[in-house]
Amino acid sequence: MIEIGRGQIELFSAAFAPFTIALLVMVTIGVLEVVSLLVGFSPFGSIEDALPDVPDPDAFDAPDASGAADVGAVGQALGWLSVGRLPLLMLLVIFLTTFGLSGWIVQWVAGSASGAPISPWLAAIPALFGGAFATRHLGRLLGRIFPRDHTEVASQKELIGSYATIIRGEARQGQPAEAKTTDLRGRSHYILLEPDDPAMSYGAGDRVFIVGQDKNIYRAVTRLSKPQE
């Protein structure tokens, strides 16, 4: 229990539990991502790949927002939340953090004013709005500070035909490893990669040539075959 003025925050009481759980999930995501970096595979890349197409985030800044009209309501909602400006994982961490903190603040203010926190369902309403607006605006701000150079959110198809270097893990078919590559605009990308040839394997430091893509996994070869005459 944390006491602030006349308000008391009992972190695991029914009134505060949803917001405390959101913050614990945020911490868990961070731990899982660190572990995934060590093993060379991140499940969040697959989740992001399964999301609906999102319009160019800059389309929402246009006066007529015509670029956003080509996608459905779900895609527009994701675009409004800045999906596409930052990796999904980072946006999820922002939302969970601000939702949890907003809920704590609402319950603390209610407890200070009336002597008891309000229903967590009622507190969740302003917390959801706070989390959504924070995700939108922090996503836009961080998207400008940290452009998409080091994310998987843009120009993925342009990577086919590029060279990549294995930086972590051993790549085998069915067991991708993490690699670093550069697109035509000179932007760096960190990708999951496996050999196109099932008999091959690549280790850290190996330089390979990307020849294809299957969802969020890229296929590569060590050298191109000579065309048959």
BADO-414102 format. One record per residue: residue in three letters; y, z, x of N, C-alpha, C, O in turn. Coordinates in steps of 0.1 Angstrom, whole numbers, plus 5000, padded with zeros to 4 digits. Example, Ala and Ser with C-alpha at 12.3 -4.5 7.8 and 13.67 -1.06 7.14 Angstrom:
BEGIN
ALA494350785132495550785123496750785132496750855142SER497850715128498950715137500050795129501150805134
END
This chain:
BEGIN
MET498850005008500050005000501250005009501350075019ILE502249915005503549905012504649955003504749904992GLU505550045008506650095000507850025005508150035017ILE508649964996509949914999510949964989510949914977GLY511850054993512750114983511950184973511050264976ARG512250164960511550224949510350144945509450194937GLY510250024950509049944946507949964955508049994967GLN506749954950505549964958504649844957504449784946ILE504149794968503349674968501949724972501649744983GLU501049724962499649754964498949624965498649554955LEU498649574977498349444980497049394972497049274969PHE496149484970494949444963494749494949493649494943SER495849534943495849574929495849444921496049334926ALA495549464908495449344899496749264899496649134898ALA497849334899499149264898499449174910500149074909PHE498949224922499249154934498149064940498348984949ALA496949084934495749024940495848874941495448824952PRO496248794931496348654932497148604944496848504951PHE498248674947499148634957498648674971498748604981THR497948794971497348834984496148744987495948704999ILE495448704977494348614980494848474985494248414994ALA495948424979496548304984496848314999496548215006LEU497348425003497748445017496448455026496448405037LEU495448515021494248525028493548395030492948365040VAL493648315019493048175020493848095030493248015038MET495148115031495948045041495448085055495347995064VAL495248215057494748255071493348195073493048155085THR492448195063491148145065491147995069490447945077ILE492047915062492247775065492547755080492047675087GLY493547845085493847835099492747865108492547795118VAL491847965105490747995113489747875113489147835123LEU489447825101488547705100489047585107488247515113GLU490347565107490847445115490647465130490347375137VAL490847585134490647615149489247585152488947525163VAL488247635144486847615146486547465146485747425154SER487047395136486747255135487247175147486647075151LEU488347215153488847155165487847175177487747085185LEU487247285177486347315188485047235186484447195196VAL484647205174483347125172483646975170482746895170GLY484946945169485246795169485246735155485146615154PHE485246815144485246755131486046845122485846965121SER486946785114487746855104487446805090487546695087PRO487046895081486746855067487946815060487846745050PHE489146855064490346825057490746685058491346625049GLY490246615068490446465069489746395058490346305052SER488546435055487746375044488446405030488446315022ILE488946525028489646555016490846475014491046415003GLU491646455024492846385024492546235021493246165014ASP491446185027491046045025490646015010490745905006ALA490246125003489746104989490946114979490646084967LEU492146144984493246154974493646024969493445924976PRO494346014958494845884953495945834962496445904970ASP496145704961497145644970498545704966498845714955VAL499245724977500645784975501645684980501445624990PRO502745654972503645564977504345604989504245724993ASP505045514996505845545008506745665004507545644994PRO506745775011507545885007509045855006509745914998ASP509545755014510945715014511245645001512445634998ALA510245594994510545534981511145624971511945574963PHE510845754972511445854963512945874966513645934957ASP513345834978514745854981515645734977516845744977ALA514945624973515745504969516445534956515945604948PRO517545464953518245494940517445464928517545534918ASP516645354928515845314916514445364917513745354908ALA514045424929512645474931511645374927510545404921SER511945244929511045134924509645144932508645104926GLY509645194944508445194952507445294946506245284948ALA507945394938507045494933506445454919505645524914ALA506945344914506545304901505145234901504545214890ASP504645194913503445124914502245214914501145164914VAL502345344914501245434914501245524901502245524894GLY500145584898500045674887500745804888501445834898ALA500645884877501346014877500846104888501646174894VAL499546104891499046184901499646154915500046234922GLY499646024918500245974930501746014931502146044942GLN502445994920503846034921504046184923504946224930ALA503246264916503246404918503046444933503746524939LEU502046384939501646404953502846364962503146434971GLY503446254958504546204966505746304965506446324975TRP505946354953507046454951506846574959507846634964LEU505546614961505246734969505246704984504746784992SER505646584988505746545002504446505009504346505021VAL503446485001502146435006502446305012502946215005GLY502046275024502346155031503446175042503446095052ARG504246275041505146315051504546405062504846395074LEU503546485058502846575066501446575063501046535052PRO500546615072499146625068498846725057499646815055LEU497846695049497546775037497346925041497847005034LEU496746945052496447085056497747165058497847275054MET498747105064500047165067500747195054501347305052LEU500747105044501347125031500647235023501247305017LEU499347235025498547335018498947475023499047575015VAL499047485036499447615042500847655037501047775034ILE501747555037503147595032503047645018503747735014PHE502347575009502247614995501647744993502247834986LEU500547775000499847904998500748015003500748124997THR501447995014502248095020503448125011503648245008THR504148025006505348044998504948094984505648174978PHE503748044979503348094966502948244967503448324958GLY502248284977501848424979503148514981503248624975LEU504048474989505248554992506148564980506648664977SER506248444972507048444960506448544950507248614943GLY505148544948504548634939504748784943505048864934TRP504648814956504948944960506348994957506549104952ILE507248894959508748934957508948954942509649044938VAL508348864933508548884919507949014914508649084907GLN506849054919506249184915506949304920507049404914TRP507449294932508249404938509549424930509949534928VAL510249304927511449314919511149374906511949464901ALA510149334899509749384886509449534887509849614878GLY508649574897508349714899509549794902509649914897SER510549744909511749824912512649834900513249934898ALA512649734891513549734880512949814868513749884861SER511649804866511049864854510049974857509550044848GLY509749994870508750094873507350044874506450124878ALA507049924870505749874870505749724872506649654866PRO504849654879504849514880504449454867503849514858ILE504749324865504449254853503049184854502449194865SER502549124844501249054844501248954855502248884857PRO500148944863500148844873500248704868500648614875TRP499748684855499948544849501348504848501748394850LEU502248604844503648584842504248564856505148474858ALA503848644865504448644879504048504886504848464894ALA502948454882502548324888503348214885503448114892ILE504048214873504948104869506048084879506247974884PRO506948184881507948154892507448134905507948064914ALA506248194908505648184922505148034923505347984934LEU504647974913504247834914505447744916505347654924PHE506547774908507747694910508247704924508647614931GLY508247834929508747854943507847784953508447734963GLY506547794951505647724961505847574961505847514971ALA505947524948506147374947507447324954507447224961PHE508547394951509847354956509847374972510447294979ALA509247484976509247504991508347394998508747355008THR507247364991506347254997507147124998507047055008ARG507847094987508546964987509646964998509746875006HIS510447064998511647065007511247095022511847035031LEU510347185024509947205038509147085043509247055055GLY508347025034507646905038508546795042508346725052ARG509646775035510646675039511346715052511546625060LEU511646845053512346885065511446865078511846815088LEU510246925077509346915088508846775091508546735102GLY508846695080508446555082509546475091509146385098ARG510746525090511846465099511746525113511946445123ILE511446655114511346715127510146665135510146635147PHE508946665128507746625133507246495127506446505117PRO507746385131507346255124505846235125505146305133ARG505346145118503946125117503246065129502146015128ASP503846085141503246035153501846095155500946015160HIS501646215153500446285156499646325144498946435144THR499646245134498946275122498046155118498146055124GLU497246175107496446065103496946005090496245935083VAL498246015087498745985074499245835074499545795063ALA499345765085499945635084499345545094498745585104SER499345415091498945305100497545315104497145275115GLN496645375096495245385100494545255102493745235111LYS494745155093494145025094494644955107493844865112GLU495844985111496344915123495644965136495744895146LEU494845065135494245125147493045035151492545035162ILE492444955141491344865144491844765154492844695151GLY491144745165491644655175492344725186492944665196SER492444855186493144935196492045005205490945025201TYR492545055217491745135225491945275222493045315218ALA490845355224490945505222490245575233489345515240THR490645695235490045785245489445905239490045975231ILE488145935241487446055236488146175243488146185255ILE488546265234489146385240488346515238488546615244ARG487446515228486646635225485346595219485346525209GLY484246655223482946635217482246515223482746445232GLU481046495218480246375222479946295209479446345199ALA480346165210480246075199478946005198478545945208ARG478246025187476945955184477045905170477845955162GLN476245805166476245765152475845885143474845945146GLY476645915133476446025125477046155130476946255123GLN477546155142478146275149479446225156479446215168PRO480546215148481746165154482346265163482146385162ALA483146225172483946305181485446275179485846175174GLU486246365184487746345183488246255194487846275206ALA489046165190489646065200491146055198491646085187LYS491846005208493245975207493445825209492945765218THR494345765200494645625202496145605198496845705194THR496645485200498045455198498045325189497345235192ASP498945325179499045205170500045105176500545125187LEU500345005169501144895174502644935176503344875183ARG502945045169504345095170504545205181505545255183GLY503445225189503445325199503245465195503545555203ARG502845485182502645625177501245665180500245595178SER501045795184499745845187499045895175499745945166HIS497745885174496945925163495645995169495145955179TYR495246105162494046175166493046145155493246175143ILE491946085158490946035148489546075152489246135162LEU488646065142487246085144486545945146486845855139LEU485745945156485145815161483745825164483245935170GLU482945725161481545725165481145585170481845485167PRO480045565178479745435183479245345172478645385162ASP479645215174479145115165477645085167476945045158ASP477245105180475845075184475145215183475445305190PRO474045225175473345355174472745395187472345515188ALA472545305197471945345210472945405219472545455230MET474245395216475245445225475745585222475545635211SER476345645232477045775230478245775239478145725250TYR479345845235480545855243480846005245480746085236GLY481346035257481746165260483246175263483946075263ALA483746295265485146315268485646235280484946235290GLY486746165278487246085289486845935287487545855294ASP485845905279485445765278486445685270487045735260ARG486745565275487745475268486945365260486145295266VAL487245355248486445265239487445175231488645205230PHE486845075224487544985217487144995202486044985199ILE488145015193487945045179487644905172488444815173VAL486544895165486144765159486044785144485844675137GLY486044905138485844915124486145055119486445145127GLN486145075106486445195100485545215087485445125079ASP485045335085484245375073484845505068484545605073LYS485745485058486445605053487345655064488245585069ASN487145785068487945845078487245845092487745905101ILE486145775093485445765106485645625112485345525105TYR486045615124486245485131484945455139484245545144ARG484645325141483545275149484145205161485145135160ALA483445225173483945175185482845125194481645155192VAL483245035203482344985213482945005227484145025228THR482145005237482645015251483244885256484044885265ARG482644775251483144645255482844545244481844565237LEU483644435244483344335234482344235238482244205250SER481444195229480444105233481043965235481943925228LYS480543885245481043755247480543665236479343665232PRO481443575231480943485220479943395225479943345236GLN478943365217477843275220478343125220479043095211GLU477943045230478442905230477442825223477542695222
END
